[in-house]
Amino acid sequence: KLCGYLNKLGIKGPIKTWKSRWFFYDENKCHLLYYRTAQDISPLGSIDIASASFDCKVENGEGVFEIRTPNRVFTLKAISKQATMYWLQQLQMRRWEFCNAQSRFPVGSSQLLHKGAKVQWNSVLLTCFCVLVCFYIDVIDHEDFLPPVKTPTEVVGLKAASLPAPQTCTTLQNISLKHPWTEIQNTVHNICGSKQLWGNNGNIFSFNEFQEHPENLDEEQEAKEGILEDGRMEPRLNWVRKARWMNSGFPGLPEELPKERNPMDKVSVLQQQILTLTEEVKSQKELVKLLHKALEAAQQEKRVSSMYLTAAEDKDRLELVRHKVRQIADLTSRLEALEQEKKELEQMLTLRDSHIQELKDHVQLLMEKNHAKQEVIMALTEQMARELSDPLQEANTITAETLYKQQEEIEHLKDDIEAYKTQNQFLNSEIHQVTRLWTSVAENEKALLMKCACLQARNCQMESKYLMVLRKLQEAMPGLPSSHAELVRNLIQEALQWDVKEGAEEALSFELTSALCPSSEYDEYGFMTVPDYEVEDWKLLAKIQALEIKSNNLRSQEVVEKPLRDRWNSVGELSPSAELKSLIRSGIPVEHRQRVWRWIVSRDCSHLPDHYQQLLRQSKSTEHPACRQIELDLPRTLTNNKHFSSPTSQLIPKLRRVLLAFSWHNPAIGYCQGLNRLAAVALLVLEDEESAFWCLVHIVENLMPADYYSDTLITSQVDQRVFKDFLSEKLPRLMAHFEQYRIDVSLITFNWFLVVFVDSLVSDILLRVWDAFLYEGTKVIFRYALAIFKYNEDEILRIHDSVEIYQYLRFFTRMIMDGRKLMNIAFNDLNPFPMKLLRNRRSMHREELEAELCELEQIKAAYVKERAEQGP
């Protein structure tokens, strides 16, 4: 027999699901019937194989094939590829055999034969079919075209019927909702184990109204003709109508209603019948649900019993019994727990009832108190009404004398009001005059402040020119007489020791106090305003530069610095924007710099809680290999800053801890010379050492490219080559001048890129560069490096000696005095400067550098090998 379990894909509803079905081939009709289980008596539907085609697509998945009939496509799925091919071959062969038999014998001829002749004819057909199948298989074997698949006896055939049906994910998933009546018939038949329950009119429940939508045309035809399993014919439609009206509880059919009633009575009767039928349908549905639950429990019990009976050994049966005993014990314990919970709930209910009674008593008491209060209020209201009802008594209490006194007081009060009005007008005029005087004085004071600032700026400028003249005279000292040379030397010494003293600066406003104060020795972050160089010429240049910078600051204080400070004061919560980018490029004021730097670092670098403290504990317990190099570099960090100038400075221990923590945080880098200066600048601005540590992490791991601070410094070398390309494009005259005198600018600029201009620019300009660098990244370093050369381009082009050019490049960054001009060159004159171009140049030069290093290593290896072969 061609039969077995297959999965059938349901097409009704929004969700398509696979349902397990038992398929059985009927050779008489050439139909493939399918049931829910092998034990069911009534099929859920059938597939006409005689007019069907088969398809097995690879994209549908393993084991999936389709049966296409003129009315519908059935998608089936076997348990394996072998089973799929077996079903396809067998269905093709049996369709071919049926079609050949139909062509040889006219349709309906079998109905003319009596029962014995029909059996004999079937045996003849079976014999012919076996011969044809054998011939067909021989031909296939001979041609070696799709040999017949071996019968998978474990999933196909009558043996598979004795096995339990495949389990589904949920209990109700495998139930056919379109055929509830067939489902109930099959389930009851399985429970009873016999077909006798469904004899003549043996229907227990009438649910034929659910079979209004057969799954295919064959089922619809059967529903119309009312063909029963035992071959009896019955007019199904009339029976269904009869069952419906019998269940509705009315003795007659709708046609039997009295004809003499008016239409309104008929409508009311029909509406009442509709309501009754609706209630009846609801009760029937509830009954169906209960029956489904009972049937599921019975089927589960039947499966367990069948598993028990089919167990091959006593050991398996004993294990099933033990499993049942465990289930019984589990249910017993659950029942006891539910009983205990029931008792607790009863106790809670009793307590709540008592609490409700107490609340009722309390409410009753409150209502009584409220009633008493209302009575008191009513009594007082009545008393007040009685007192107000006698106006004559109240009028008699006011005497004529009292009225006279009140009129006198009113007159005195009117005189006082007039006096206060006159005094108020006088005071307002006085205030107005004082305000005018104060405004005039404020304007005069502001004008004097601006005049003082301009005078001080001119004074600084004149002093710087005076020092410049002394420097020129000092350079021409060999040609001067000894007395004149001594005089020039003394003047230079006095100029280096002289400070501007202004006694009238104590009355200046707060806005210009910092700008107009005397030249102090250190700035806000502890940098020396005039660095103490060992070479006297450099000292003079530093003094000149400090005076020029102060002069520029004084001139730009009212025009540039004050509006910029006002814009920063109006900035609330920080968020990335074009306006914020422009503000940061212009420079962050001292009072806002720490807040902005903390925000930038926290935005791009996630702070791990307690991570810094763990690194410090690790550095205390274990000595890092870079510890010795860190100790050597600490005294050489920012020697022109008072916070790092001596070994006992307060920031030296903090700097040591930050560098040690970073060496443990990033073992691939550990420590590289230059990191000490980056961390020192972060400490000066942020003050907190943990914030400085995360700022250093942000610079090394986020802003700088990979391998920038590695042992080979390969990316730093790549940036020098990229910078030379940009220098040739942006400043071609200057680059040609360098090539003419064989000047390698990387000897000067390599340190700029490694430490972001620390120890190269003065502190005021340096911190503005760092503001933009922390927010935008490494392209800021390229912008400012090009701007520095552009700023001094004319001076460099005047020098025509390679030694003098190198000497000038050693200190020419200290001669930059106008930070605003440098910023405009960097961000306006050098545009455009896309980051994509920078990345492409880096990639190209890195490949070239790696190839050169590889070639160098090969030459080195060959040289070492050659020396080894030559011997000592």
VEXLUM-577309 format. One record per residue (C-alpha): x, y, z; residue number from 1. Coordinates in steps of 0.2 Angstrom, whole numbers, plus 5000, padded with zeros to 4 digits. Example, Ala and Ser with C-alpha at 12.3 -4.5 7.8 and 13.67 -1.06 7.14 Angstrom:
2
[[5062,4978,5039],1] [[5068,4995,5036],2] 
//
This chain:
872
[[5000,5000,5000],1] [[5006,5018,4996],2] [[5003,5026,5012],3] [[5012,5036,5026],4] [[5014,5052,5035],5] [[5018,5069,5026],6] [[5017,5087,5031],7] [[5004,5097,5022],8] [[5006,5116,5020],9] [[4990,5125,5025],10] [[4985,5140,5014],11] [[4971,5147,5024],12] [[4973,5162,5035],13] [[4987,5175,5037],14] [[5000,5162,5044],15] [[5005,5147,5034],16] [[5009,5132,5045],17] [[5014,5114,5041],18] [[5002,5100,5048],19] [[5005,5082,5049],20] [[4993,5071,5039],21] [[4991,5052,5035],22] [[4991,5050,5016],23] [[4983,5035,5008],24] [[4982,5031,4989],25] [[4965,5024,4983],26] [[4969,5014,4967],27] [[4950,5013,4962],28] [[4948,5032,4960],29] [[4966,5037,4958],30] [[4964,5049,4973],31] [[4976,5053,4987],32] [[4966,5054,5003],33] [[4973,5062,5018],34] [[4968,5060,5037],35] [[4974,5068,5052],36] [[4980,5051,5059],37] [[4981,5033,5052],38] [[4968,5027,5064],39] [[4955,5040,5057],40] [[4940,5034,5048],41] [[4934,5049,5038],42] [[4946,5058,5027],43] [[4949,5077,5028],44] [[4951,5078,5009],45] [[4957,5070,4993],46] [[4969,5075,4979],47] [[4964,5069,4961],48] [[4981,5061,4955],49] [[4974,5057,4938],50] [[4974,5075,4932],51] [[4988,5081,4943],52] [[5006,5085,4939],53] [[5021,5084,4951],54] [[5035,5097,4954],55] [[5050,5096,4965],56] [[5060,5113,4966],57] [[5076,5114,4974],58] [[5073,5132,4981],59] [[5058,5125,4991],60] [[5069,5115,5003],61] [[5074,5097,5006],62] [[5059,5085,5005],63] [[5046,5098,4998],64] [[5036,5094,4983],65] [[5020,5100,4975],66] [[5005,5091,4967],67] [[4996,5103,4955],68] [[4978,5099,4951],69] [[4967,5110,4939],70] [[4959,5118,4955],71] [[4973,5119,4967],72] [[4992,5117,4971],73] [[4996,5105,4986],74] [[5013,5108,4995],75] [[5019,5092,5004],76] [[5035,5089,5013],77] [[5042,5071,5017],78] [[5054,5067,5031],79] [[5069,5065,5020],80] [[5075,5066,5002],81] [[5073,5047,4999],82] [[5055,5048,5005],83] [[5052,5062,4993],84] [[5058,5053,4978],85] [[5049,5037,4983],86] [[5032,5047,4984],87] [[5035,5055,4967],88] [[5040,5039,4958],89] [[5026,5029,4965],90] [[5013,5043,4961],91] [[5019,5044,4943],92] [[5019,5026,4941],93] [[5001,5024,4948],94] [[4994,5039,4938],95] [[5002,5031,4923],96] [[4994,5014,4927],97] [[4977,5021,4930],98] [[4977,5032,4915],99] [[4981,5017,4904],100] [[4968,5006,4912],101] [[4955,5020,4909],102] [[4959,5021,4891],103] [[4958,5002,4889],104] [[4941,5001,4898],105] [[4927,5014,4896],106] [[4922,5024,4911],107] [[4907,5016,4920],108] [[4910,4998,4913],109] [[4915,4992,4930],110] [[4897,4997,4936],111] [[4890,4984,4924],112] [[4899,4970,4932],113] [[4892,4961,4947],114] [[4902,4959,4963],115] [[4912,4943,4959],116] [[4916,4949,4941],117] [[4922,4965,4948],118] [[4934,4956,4960],119] [[4940,4945,4946],120] [[4943,4960,4935],121] [[4953,4969,4949],122] [[4964,4954,4951],123] [[4967,4954,4932],124] [[4971,4973,4933],125] [[4983,4970,4947],126] [[4992,4957,4937],127] [[4993,4967,4922],128] [[4999,4982,4933],129] [[5013,4971,4941],130] [[5019,4966,4923],131] [[5019,4984,4917],132] [[5028,4990,4933],133] [[5041,4977,4931],134] [[5043,4982,4913],135] [[5044,5000,4917],136] [[5058,4997,4930],137] [[5068,4986,4918],138] [[5067,5000,4905],139] [[5073,5013,4918],140] [[5087,5001,4924],141] [[5092,4998,4906],142] [[5093,5017,4902],143] [[5101,5021,4919],144] [[5088,5036,4921],145] [[5082,5040,4939],146] [[5083,5022,4946],147] [[5069,5017,4958],148] [[5071,5023,4975],149] [[5072,5010,4989],150] [[5056,5009,4999],151] [[5058,5018,5016],152] [[5048,5006,5026],153] [[5050,5016,5042],154] [[5040,5031,5035],155] [[5030,5023,5021],156] [[5018,5008,5021],157] [[5007,4999,5033],158] [[5021,4997,5046],159] [[5021,5016,5047],160] [[5003,5016,5052],161] [[5007,5007,5069],162] [[5019,5021,5073],163] [[5013,5036,5083],164] [[5009,5052,5073],165] [[5023,5065,5072],166] [[5022,5077,5086],167] [[5019,5096,5083],168] [[5024,5111,5092],169] [[5007,5114,5100],170] [[4992,5103,5103],171] [[4980,5113,5092],172] [[4991,5116,5077],173] [[4988,5099,5069],174] [[4969,5100,5071],175] [[4959,5104,5055],176] [[4948,5119,5059],177] [[4939,5118,5042],178] [[4932,5100,5046],179] [[4927,5100,5064],180] [[4913,5087,5061],181] [[4926,5075,5053],182] [[4938,5078,5067],183] [[4925,5074,5080],184] [[4920,5058,5071],185] [[4938,5052,5069],186] [[4942,5056,5087],187] [[4926,5047,5094],188] [[4930,5033,5083],189] [[4948,5031,5089],190] [[4941,5032,5107],191] [[4928,5018,5105],192] [[4939,5008,5093],193] [[4925,5003,5082],194] [[4915,5010,5067],195] [[4899,5004,5074],196] [[4895,5020,5083],197] [[4893,5028,5066],198] [[4879,5016,5059],199] [[4862,5021,5053],200] [[4859,5039,5059],201] [[4872,5036,5073],202] [[4877,5054,5073],203] [[4879,5060,5091],204] [[4880,5078,5088],205] [[4874,5088,5073],206] [[4888,5100,5068],207] [[4885,5099,5049],208] [[4884,5118,5048],209] [[4902,5119,5050],210] [[4905,5109,5033],211] [[4899,5124,5022],212] [[4916,5126,5014],213] [[4924,5110,5008],214] [[4943,5111,5005],215] [[4942,5106,4986],216] [[4929,5103,4973],217] [[4928,5084,4977],218] [[4923,5088,4995],219] [[4910,5101,4989],220] [[4902,5088,4978],221] [[4902,5075,4992],222] [[4894,5088,5003],223] [[4881,5092,4990],224] [[4877,5074,4986],225] [[4878,5068,5005],226] [[4888,5053,5001],227] [[4891,5044,5018],228] [[4905,5031,5022],229] [[4893,5016,5021],230] [[4887,5021,5004],231] [[4870,5027,5009],232] [[4863,5042,4999],233] [[4854,5056,5009],234] [[4848,5074,5004],235] [[4861,5083,5015],236] [[4854,5100,5013],237] [[4837,5096,5019],238] [[4844,5086,5034],239] [[4855,5100,5039],240] [[4840,5112,5039],241] [[4831,5100,5049],242] [[4845,5098,5062],243] [[4846,5116,5063],244] [[4828,5120,5067],245] [[4826,5105,5078],246] [[4841,5111,5089],247] [[4833,5128,5089],248] [[4819,5122,5100],249] [[4804,5127,5088],250] [[4792,5114,5083],251] [[4790,5120,5065],252] [[4800,5126,5050],253] [[4800,5144,5045],254] [[4788,5140,5031],255] [[4776,5133,5044],256] [[4773,5150,5052],257] [[4755,5156,5052],258] [[4752,5166,5036],259] [[4738,5176,5044],260] [[4751,5186,5055],261] [[4755,5203,5050],262] [[4773,5207,5044],263] [[4778,5216,5060],264] [[4773,5200,5070],265] [[4783,5190,5058],266] [[4798,5201,5060],267] [[4797,5201,5079],268] [[4796,5182,5079],269] [[4811,5180,5067],270] [[4821,5192,5078],271] [[4817,5181,5094],272] [[4821,5166,5084],273] [[4838,5174,5079],274] [[4842,5178,5097],275] [[4837,5160,5103],276] [[4848,5153,5089],277] [[4863,5164,5093],278] [[4862,5158,5111],279] [[4860,5140,5105],280] [[4876,5142,5094],281] [[4886,5149,5109],282] [[4881,5134,5120],283] [[4885,5123,5105],284] [[4902,5131,5103],285] [[4906,5129,5122],286] [[4901,5111,5120],287] [[4913,5109,5106],288] [[4927,5116,5116],289] [[4924,5105,5130],290] [[4923,5090,5118],291] [[4939,5095,5110],292] [[4948,5096,5127],293] [[4941,5079,5132],294] [[4946,5071,5115],295] [[4964,5078,5117],296] [[4965,5070,5134],297] [[4959,5054,5128],298] [[4971,5055,5113],299] [[4985,5058,5125],300] [[4980,5043,5135],301] [[4978,5033,5120],302] [[4996,5038,5114],303] [[5003,5033,5131],304] [[4994,5016,5131],305] [[5000,5013,5113],306] [[5018,5017,5118],307] [[5016,5005,5133],308] [[5009,4991,5122],309] [[5022,4993,5108],310] [[5036,4994,5120],311] [[5048,4979,5116],312] [[5055,4976,5133],313] [[5049,4976,5151],314] [[5062,4989,5155],315] [[5053,5002,5143],316] [[5036,4998,5150],317] [[5043,5000,5168],318] [[5050,5017,5163],319] [[5033,5022,5156],320] [[5025,5017,5172],321] [[5038,5026,5182],322] [[5035,5042,5172],323] [[5016,5040,5175],324] [[5019,5038,5194],325] [[5030,5054,5194],326] [[5017,5063,5185],327] [[5004,5057,5198],328] [[5015,5063,5212],329] [[5018,5079,5204],330] [[5000,5082,5202],331] [[4996,5077,5220],332] [[5009,5090,5226],333] [[5002,5103,5215],334] [[4984,5099,5222],335] [[4990,5100,5240],336] [[4999,5117,5236],337] [[4982,5123,5228],338] [[4973,5118,5243],339] [[4985,5127,5254],340] [[4983,5142,5243],341] [[4964,5140,5244],342] [[4965,5140,5263],343] [[4976,5156,5263],344] [[4964,5165,5252],345] [[4949,5160,5263],346] [[4959,5167,5278],347] [[4963,5183,5268],348] [[4944,5184,5263],349] [[4939,5183,5281],350] [[4951,5196,5286],351] [[4945,5208,5272],352] [[4927,5205,5277],353] [[4931,5210,5295],354] [[4941,5225,5288],355] [[4927,5230,5277],356] [[4915,5229,5292],357] [[4927,5241,5302],358] [[4927,5253,5288],359] [[4908,5253,5287],360] [[4907,5257,5306],361] [[4920,5271,5304],362] [[4910,5278,5289],363] [[4894,5277,5299],364] [[4903,5287,5313],365] [[4909,5300,5301],366] [[4892,5302,5294],367] [[4885,5305,5311],368] [[4898,5318,5315],369] [[4895,5326,5299],370] [[4876,5327,5303],371] [[4880,5335,5320],372] [[4891,5348,5312],373] [[4878,5352,5299],374] [[4865,5355,5313],375] [[4878,5367,5322],376] [[4880,5376,5306],377] [[4862,5378,5303],378] [[4860,5385,5321],379] [[4874,5398,5319],380] [[4867,5403,5302],381] [[4850,5406,5309],382] [[4857,5417,5324],383] [[4867,5427,5311],384] [[4852,5430,5301],385] [[4842,5436,5316],386] [[4856,5448,5321],387] [[4857,5456,5303],388] [[4838,5458,5302],389] [[4839,5473,5314],390] [[4848,5487,5305],391] [[4841,5501,5316],392] [[4850,5494,5331],393] [[4867,5495,5321],394] [[4863,5513,5315],395] [[4860,5519,5332],396] [[4877,5514,5338],397] [[4886,5526,5326],398] [[4885,5543,5334],399] [[4888,5560,5327],400] [[4904,5562,5336],401] [[4912,5547,5328],402] [[4907,5553,5311],403] [[4916,5570,5314],404] [[4932,5561,5320],405] [[4932,5550,5305],406] [[4930,5565,5293],407] [[4945,5574,5302],408] [[4956,5559,5299],409] [[4952,5558,5281],410] [[4957,5576,5278],411] [[4974,5573,5287],412] [[4977,5558,5276],413] [[4973,5568,5260],414] [[4986,5581,5266],415] [[4999,5567,5269],416] [[4996,5560,5251],417] [[4999,5577,5243],418] [[5015,5579,5253],419] [[5021,5562,5248],420] [[5018,5566,5230],421] [[5028,5581,5230],422] [[5042,5572,5239],423] [[5042,5558,5226],424] [[5043,5570,5212],425] [[5058,5579,5220],426] [[5067,5562,5223],427] [[5063,5557,5205],428] [[5071,5572,5198],429] [[5087,5569,5209],430] [[5088,5551,5204],431] [[5087,5557,5186],432] [[5101,5569,5188],433] [[5112,5556,5197],434] [[5109,5544,5183],435] [[5114,5556,5170],436] [[5130,5560,5180],437] [[5133,5541,5182],438] [[5131,5538,5164],439] [[5142,5552,5159],440] [[5156,5546,5171],441] [[5154,5528,5165],442] [[5156,5534,5147],443] [[5171,5544,5152],444] [[5179,5530,5162],445] [[5176,5518,5147],446] [[5184,5530,5135],447] [[5199,5533,5147],448] [[5201,5514,5149],449] [[5201,5512,5130],450] [[5213,5526,5128],451] [[5224,5518,5142],452] [[5223,5502,5133],453] [[5229,5510,5117],454] [[5242,5519,5125],455] [[5249,5503,5134],456] [[5248,5494,5117],457] [[5258,5508,5109],458] [[5270,5508,5124],459] [[5272,5489,5122],460] [[5275,5491,5103],461] [[5287,5505,5106],462] [[5296,5495,5118],463] [[5297,5480,5107],464] [[5304,5492,5093],465] [[5317,5499,5105],466] [[5322,5481,5110],467] [[5323,5477,5091],468] [[5334,5491,5088],469] [[5345,5486,5102],470] [[5346,5468,5095],471] [[5351,5475,5078],472] [[5365,5486,5087],473] [[5370,5470,5096],474] [[5372,5461,5080],475] [[5383,5475,5073],476] [[5394,5475,5089],477] [[5410,5470,5080],478] [[5410,5486,5071],479] [[5406,5498,5085],480] [[5419,5506,5097],481] [[5421,5497,5113],482] [[5413,5511,5123],483] [[5397,5511,5112],484] [[5397,5492,5113],485] [[5397,5492,5132],486] [[5383,5505,5132],487] [[5373,5494,5120],488] [[5376,5479,5131],489] [[5370,5488,5147],490] [[5355,5495,5138],491] [[5350,5477,5134],492] [[5353,5471,5151],493] [[5342,5485,5158],494] [[5328,5481,5145],495] [[5328,5463,5150],496] [[5325,5467,5168],497] [[5313,5482,5166],498] [[5295,5479,5169],499] [[5281,5491,5165],500] [[5274,5500,5180],501] [[5257,5508,5179],502] [[5250,5516,5195],503] [[5233,5520,5188],504] [[5227,5503,5184],505] [[5219,5499,5200],506] [[5203,5509,5195],507] [[5201,5499,5178],508] [[5185,5489,5175],509] [[5184,5470,5177],510] [[5184,5467,5158],511] [[5201,5475,5155],512] [[5209,5471,5171],513] [[5218,5455,5165],514] [[5223,5463,5149],515] [[5229,5480,5156],516] [[5239,5473,5171],517] [[5257,5474,5171],518] [[5267,5461,5162],519] [[5267,5446,5175],520] [[5280,5433,5175],521] [[5268,5418,5172],522] [[5251,5417,5163],523] [[5235,5408,5169],524] [[5242,5391,5166],525] [[5259,5394,5174],526] [[5269,5396,5157],527] [[5283,5410,5158],528] [[5278,5425,5148],529] [[5296,5428,5144],530] [[5306,5411,5144],531] [[5322,5411,5152],532] [[5333,5405,5138],533] [[5352,5403,5141],534] [[5357,5412,5125],535] [[5355,5431,5127],536] [[5349,5434,5109],537] [[5335,5422,5112],538] [[5330,5431,5128],539] [[5329,5447,5119],540] [[5318,5439,5105],541] [[5307,5432,5119],542] [[5305,5449,5127],543] [[5301,5457,5110],544] [[5288,5443,5107],545] [[5279,5445,5124],546] [[5277,5464,5121],547] [[5270,5461,5103],548] [[5258,5448,5109],549] [[5252,5460,5123],550] [[5250,5474,5111],551] [[5240,5463,5100],552] [[5229,5457,5114],553] [[5226,5475,5120],554] [[5221,5481,5103],555] [[5209,5466,5100],556] [[5202,5466,5117],557] [[5186,5477,5114],558] [[5184,5473,5095],559] [[5187,5454,5096],560] [[5189,5446,5113],561] [[5174,5454,5122],562] [[5161,5449,5108],563] [[5169,5432,5108],564] [[5168,5430,5127],565] [[5149,5436,5126],566] [[5145,5423,5113],567] [[5153,5409,5124],568] [[5143,5416,5140],569] [[5127,5413,5130],570] [[5131,5395,5125],571] [[5121,5383,5137],572] [[5122,5365,5135],573] [[5135,5359,5122],574] [[5130,5350,5107],575] [[5139,5347,5090],576] [[5135,5361,5077],577] [[5143,5372,5065],578] [[5142,5387,5077],579] [[5151,5378,5090],580] [[5164,5373,5078],581] [[5167,5391,5073],582] [[5168,5396,5091],583] [[5181,5383,5096],584] [[5191,5388,5081],585] [[5191,5406,5087],586] [[5198,5400,5104],587] [[5190,5395,5120],588] [[5191,5408,5134],589] [[5200,5402,5150],590] [[5184,5401,5161],591] [[5176,5390,5148],592] [[5190,5379,5142],593] [[5190,5366,5155],594] [[5171,5363,5153],595] [[5172,5361,5134],596] [[5188,5350,5135],597] [[5179,5338,5147],598] [[5163,5338,5136],599] [[5174,5334,5120],600] [[5183,5320,5129],601] [[5168,5312,5136],602] [[5158,5313,5120],603] [[5171,5303,5110],604] [[5179,5292,5124],605] [[5168,5281,5135],606] [[5174,5282,5153],607] [[5174,5265,5162],608] [[5170,5267,5180],609] [[5184,5263,5192],610] [[5196,5259,5178],611] [[5209,5272,5182],612] [[5210,5267,5200],613] [[5212,5249,5195],614] [[5227,5254,5183],615] [[5235,5264,5198],616] [[5233,5248,5209],617] [[5241,5238,5196],618] [[5256,5250,5193],619] [[5259,5250,5212],620] [[5259,5231,5213],621] [[5269,5228,5197],622] [[5283,5238,5189],623] [[5280,5242,5171],624] [[5295,5241,5159],625] [[5293,5259,5154],626] [[5294,5265,5172],627] [[5312,5270,5170],628] [[5310,5280,5154],629] [[5295,5289,5162],630] [[5306,5294,5177],631] [[5319,5300,5165],632] [[5307,5311,5155],633] [[5298,5319,5170],634] [[5311,5332,5174],635] [[5312,5337,5155],636] [[5293,5340,5154],637] [[5288,5359,5151],638] [[5303,5366,5159],639] [[5296,5384,5155],640] [[5281,5380,5166],641] [[5281,5384,5185],642] [[5271,5368,5189],643] [[5284,5356,5181],644] [[5300,5367,5183],645] [[5306,5358,5198],646] [[5306,5340,5205],647] [[5295,5345,5219],648] [[5282,5353,5209],649] [[5264,5348,5214],650] [[5259,5341,5196],651] [[5275,5330,5194],652] [[5267,5315,5205],653] [[5250,5317,5195],654] [[5259,5316,5179],655] [[5269,5301,5184],656] [[5253,5292,5189],657] [[5244,5297,5172],658] [[5258,5290,5162],659] [[5260,5274,5172],660] [[5241,5271,5171],661] [[5241,5274,5152],662] [[5256,5262,5150],663] [[5246,5248,5158],664] [[5230,5253,5149],665] [[5238,5252,5131],666] [[5252,5239,5132],667] [[5254,5239,5113],668] [[5262,5257,5115],669] [[5266,5257,5134],670] [[5276,5274,5134],671] [[5283,5284,5120],672] [[5293,5300,5122],673] [[5281,5314,5119],674] [[5267,5307,5128],675] [[5273,5316,5144],676] [[5270,5333,5136],677] [[5253,5328,5130],678] [[5248,5323,5147],679] [[5256,5338,5155],680] [[5245,5350,5144],681] [[5230,5340,5149],682] [[5234,5341,5167],683] [[5236,5360,5166],684] [[5219,5363,5159],685] [[5208,5349,5166],686] [[5217,5349,5183],687] [[5210,5332,5188],688] [[5222,5318,5184],689] [[5209,5305,5179],690] [[5201,5317,5167],691] [[5219,5320,5160],692] [[5221,5301,5158],693] [[5206,5300,5148],694] [[5211,5315,5137],695] [[5227,5306,5134],696] [[5218,5290,5129],697] [[5206,5301,5117],698] [[5221,5309,5108],699] [[5231,5293,5106],700] [[5217,5280,5102],701] [[5204,5291,5094],702] [[5212,5307,5086],703] [[5229,5300,5080],704] [[5230,5286,5067],705] [[5236,5269,5073],706] [[5255,5266,5075],707] [[5258,5284,5078],708] [[5267,5281,5094],709] [[5273,5263,5091],710] [[5291,5258,5091],711] [[5294,5261,5073],712] [[5284,5278,5072],713] [[5278,5272,5055],714] [[5263,5283,5054],715] [[5272,5298,5060],716] [[5284,5296,5046],717] [[5270,5294,5034],718] [[5262,5311,5040],719] [[5279,5319,5036],720] [[5278,5314,5018],721] [[5260,5319,5017],722] [[5264,5336,5024],723] [[5278,5338,5011],724] [[5265,5335,4998],725] [[5253,5348,5005],726] [[5267,5360,5007],727] [[5271,5358,4988],728] [[5253,5361,4983],729] [[5249,5376,4995],730] [[5266,5385,4996],731] [[5275,5380,4980],732] [[5288,5395,4981],733] [[5293,5390,4998],734] [[5295,5372,4994],735] [[5305,5376,4979],736] [[5316,5387,4990],737] [[5319,5372,5002],738] [[5323,5360,4988],739] [[5336,5372,4981],740] [[5345,5373,4997],741] [[5342,5354,5002],742] [[5332,5358,5017],743] [[5322,5343,5025],744] [[5308,5351,5034],745] [[5303,5335,5043],746] [[5318,5338,5055],747] [[5308,5353,5061],748] [[5290,5347,5059],749] [[5292,5329,5065],750] [[5291,5335,5083],751] [[5277,5347,5079],752] [[5266,5332,5074],753] [[5272,5321,5088],754] [[5267,5332,5103],755] [[5255,5344,5094],756] [[5266,5360,5094],757] [[5270,5359,5113],758] [[5286,5368,5117],759] [[5285,5376,5099],760] [[5272,5389,5101],761] [[5268,5401,5115],762] [[5255,5396,5127],763] [[5241,5407,5121],764] [[5242,5401,5103],765] [[5246,5383,5108],766] [[5230,5381,5118],767] [[5220,5388,5104],768] [[5227,5375,5092],769] [[5223,5362,5105],770] [[5205,5368,5106],771] [[5202,5365,5088],772] [[5213,5349,5088],773] [[5203,5340,5101],774] [[5187,5344,5092],775] [[5191,5341,5074],776] [[5206,5329,5074],777] [[5223,5328,5066],778] [[5219,5339,5051],779] [[5221,5354,5062],780] [[5239,5350,5064],781] [[5242,5350,5045],782] [[5232,5366,5044],783] [[5242,5375,5058],784] [[5259,5368,5052],785] [[5256,5375,5034],786] [[5250,5392,5042],787] [[5266,5394,5052],788] [[5276,5392,5036],789] [[5264,5404,5027],790] [[5265,5416,5041],791] [[5284,5417,5040],792] [[5286,5414,5021],793] [[5293,5430,5016],794] [[5306,5430,5030],795] [[5312,5412,5025],796] [[5313,5417,5006],797] [[5325,5431,5011],798] [[5338,5419,5018],799] [[5349,5411,5005],800] [[5360,5400,5015],801] [[5356,5382,5021],802] [[5364,5384,5039],803] [[5355,5401,5042],804] [[5338,5393,5036],805] [[5340,5379,5049],806] [[5345,5391,5062],807] [[5330,5402,5058],808] [[5318,5387,5058],809] [[5324,5382,5075],810] [[5315,5397,5084],811] [[5304,5405,5070],812] [[5288,5398,5078],813] [[5293,5409,5093],814] [[5292,5425,5082],815] [[5273,5422,5079],816] [[5264,5436,5088],817] [[5247,5438,5081],818] [[5237,5422,5085],819] [[5221,5429,5076],820] [[5231,5431,5059],821] [[5238,5413,5061],822] [[5221,5406,5064],823] [[5214,5415,5049],824] [[5228,5408,5038],825] [[5225,5390,5045],826] [[5206,5390,5042],827] [[5202,5403,5029],828] [[5217,5405,5017],829] [[5221,5386,5016],830] [[5204,5380,5012],831] [[5199,5367,5005],832] [[5206,5354,5016],833] [[5195,5338,5015],834] [[5198,5324,5027],835] [[5196,5311,5012],836] [[5211,5318,5003],837] [[5221,5316,5019],838] [[5216,5298,5021],839] [[5220,5294,5003],840] [[5238,5302,5004],841] [[5241,5293,5020],842] [[5236,5276,5013],843] [[5247,5279,4997],844] [[5263,5284,5007],845] [[5261,5270,5019],846] [[5262,5258,5006],847] [[5277,5266,4999],848] [[5286,5267,5016],849] [[5282,5249,5020],850] [[5289,5244,5003],851] [[5305,5254,5007],852] [[5307,5247,5024],853] [[5305,5229,5018],854] [[5318,5233,5005],855] [[5330,5240,5018],856] [[5327,5224,5029],857] [[5332,5213,5014],858] [[5348,5224,5011],859] [[5352,5223,5030],860] [[5349,5204,5030],861] [[5360,5202,5014],862] [[5374,5212,5022],863] [[5374,5202,5038],864] [[5374,5186,5029],865] [[5389,5192,5018],866] [[5399,5198,5033],867] [[5395,5181,5042],868] [[5402,5172,5026],869] [[5418,5182,5026],870] [[5422,5178,5044],871] [[5430,5188,5057],872] 
//
